[in-house]
Amino acid sequence: MNAMTEIKPDSNALVLRDVVKTYVMGTEEVHALCGVSLDIAKNEFVAIMGPSGSGKSTLMNVIGCLDVPTSGTYSLEGQMVADMSESQLAEIRNRMIGFVFQTFNLIPRANVFHNVELPLIYGGMPRAERRVRTEYAIERVGLADRMHHKPNELSGGQRQRVAIARALVFEPSLILADEPTGNLDSRTGDEIMTMLDELHAAGQTIVLVTHEDYIAAHALRTIRLKDGLIESDERVRKPLAKAPPVIESLQEQERDAV
């Protein structure tokens, strides 16, 4: 496949149809996803939940273009990605999806600026534009005064905010957050979730994978998986309102933590 396949754009950020994912483990087949169909609209905030073995990690990997379906179709922003080459998938991951992981995945020897800049380097962006975008993303998460610090000089909450800045730097279509508060204490986790609330209120599409009900409560829609199938899909009817700003208070609280 030499070019990205286009489909007619609509209001959906991503569309999955009859997605099956089967892994071969020795002589056995493990059916991780058993025909999942799902639409997520632009600017939705969706939580994906389920017990161990339910398929939520596999679904996250498919949505994040880290893995491809065994069968079925997946389109992201109108582009069919289920049958793309690895180089095309890498481009989609870099430009269209911002990842926020539980373990931060920062480069220890690189400072905040270079950690956030990395996706732009991979994307071949000119240096001057990289600098402007990187500084803006770092300022957006309230870490302008930590731009030249390394990860080991930051608190856990600050490191996760660096990861969020890195996820935002390419202005992606989708933020995919995998247990983003899993390595944080409850107060810091609440602050990170408030930041995700603010990004959603600003128009960002967010898919959150979690096993915690109180974290999923930040989303406006919760999808629960069981045995590779969607068990329930519930929407919360509440107005989308901008969460109270937290950046200044975060800076004040964490200034003395490092």
C-alpha angles and dihedrals in degrees: 000000000000102000137032110267113237127212127187107285119238139162093289122101091198137009127193122187124191092332114188124183120187126178123200111223107184106299094344133082120222114205103209096168120025106192109319118187117186141158122199116187127218112276094017119140106212130180119204115203139172143129124277109293094022094116099251094124091048091049090050090052092051093047090047092049089240088122135016129229121258086223138349130058136278127188127185118196089342096311120118105228104166093091101033124129119255092256091053091048089051090054091049091049092050100044108026106031127057113201125208113184133192091241095047092230094221124160105249097211095047123082125234094270095053094043090055093041095054099091090052091053090051088048092055096241116166115259097246093053091044091056094051094047094044094050091047093051091049092048089048091063093043100252103115090122091053097049095117098039122107123234094258088059092058135077120245092259092050091050091053089050088053087053090051091050089051089050091052100043096091091044091239127201091234138030111207112194118189111197090321094180097041095107096040134086116251096261094050090043090055090052092052091049090050088054090052088049089055092049090051091049088053090057105271121145109228132188113189125193112202144144094207119095093205090055092046088052089075089067124082092220132036124199117192122199129202127177093348095308135096106260097181139357114196131177125205114222104218131124119264104242131168110259118234111277112262105175099093093046091047091054092049094047095047101038091091095039095082 
